[in-house]
Protein backbone atom coordinates (compact mmCIF):
# COMPACT_ATOMS: atom_id res chain seq x y z
CA UNK A 1 0.00 0.00 0.00
CA UNK A 2 1.25 3.50 -0.87
CA UNK A 3 0.36 6.31 1.53
CA UNK A 4 0.84 10.06 1.89
CA UNK A 5 0.10 12.50 4.69
CA UNK A 6 -2.42 15.38 4.62
CA UNK A 7 -1.10 18.81 5.70
CA UNK A 8 -2.93 21.39 7.79
CA UNK A 9 -3.88 23.08 4.49
CA UNK A 10 -5.49 19.85 3.21
CA UNK A 11 -2.63 19.29 0.75
CA UNK A 12 -0.71 16.12 0.03
CA UNK A 13 2.17 15.01 -2.16
CA UNK A 14 1.35 12.36 -4.72
CA UNK A 15 3.95 9.63 -4.15
CA UNK A 16 6.41 9.00 -6.97
CA UNK A 17 5.16 5.46 -7.77
CA UNK A 18 1.64 6.89 -8.30
CA UNK A 19 2.97 9.76 -10.45
CA UNK A 20 4.92 7.27 -12.54
CA UNK A 21 1.99 4.86 -12.90
CA UNK A 22 -0.31 7.67 -14.09
CA UNK A 23 2.46 9.33 -16.14
CA UNK A 24 1.76 12.62 -14.36
CA UNK A 25 3.66 15.76 -15.25
CA UNK A 26 3.62 19.27 -13.87
CA UNK A 27 0.35 20.99 -14.77
CA UNK A 28 -1.64 17.79 -15.32
CA UNK A 29 -5.16 17.75 -13.93
CA UNK A 30 -6.43 14.96 -11.73
CA UNK A 31 -9.90 13.43 -11.58
CA UNK A 32 -11.44 12.03 -8.40
CA UNK A 33 -14.35 9.58 -8.35
CA UNK A 34 -15.94 8.87 -4.98
CA UNK A 35 -17.14 5.27 -4.66
CA UNK A 36 -18.61 4.80 -1.20
CA UNK A 37 -15.68 4.87 1.24
CA UNK A 38 -13.08 4.90 -1.57
CA UNK A 39 -11.76 7.53 -3.94
CA UNK A 40 -10.34 6.60 -7.34
CA UNK A 41 -7.64 8.98 -8.58
CA UNK A 42 -6.96 9.19 -12.31
CA UNK A 43 -5.27 11.54 -14.73
CA UNK A 44 -8.00 13.78 -16.13
CA UNK A 45 -8.47 13.44 -19.86
CA UNK A 46 -8.55 16.78 -21.68
CA UNK A 47 -11.89 17.61 -23.22
CA UNK A 48 -11.88 17.69 -27.00
CA UNK A 49 -11.75 21.18 -28.41
CA UNK A 50 -15.19 22.28 -29.39
CA UNK A 51 -15.77 23.20 -33.01
CA UNK A 52 -16.65 26.91 -32.87
CA UNK A 53 -18.70 26.49 -36.04
CA UNK A 54 -20.55 23.38 -34.85
CA UNK A 55 -23.64 25.45 -34.05
CA UNK A 56 -23.95 26.60 -37.66
CA UNK A 57 -25.40 23.32 -38.92
CA UNK A 58 -27.83 25.18 -41.20
CA UNK A 59 -24.86 26.30 -43.30
CA UNK A 60 -23.43 22.81 -43.70
CA UNK A 61 -24.84 21.70 -47.01
CA UNK A 62 -23.08 20.38 -50.09
CA UNK A 63 -23.72 23.73 -51.81
CA UNK A 64 -22.11 25.62 -48.92
CA UNK A 65 -19.06 23.35 -48.91
CA UNK A 66 -18.69 23.82 -52.65
CA UNK A 67 -19.11 27.59 -52.48
CA UNK A 68 -16.93 28.22 -49.45
CA UNK A 69 -14.63 25.19 -49.36
CA UNK A 70 -11.59 27.07 -50.70
CA UNK A 71 -11.69 29.89 -48.13
Steps between C-alpha positions, in 0.01 A plus 500: 500500500625850413411781740548875536426744780248788493632843608317758709405669170339177372786444254692183428788389281418235244760227557746437218375146420148643447633787285695251291207259464270781381777666295430829678690814411496851638173672410301180445148496639373221720153347515346360818209255505341429837380140532353453846793507744760503219632763263642407160770738376568521127669735258227724360453466127492834318166583346501508122513849359156610402442592138412871514295458183315189619191707580469615139355172374257686272797612290643151460359389169676368192436835328661689789805273501537547126458877517718563803730197509804688366490782757 
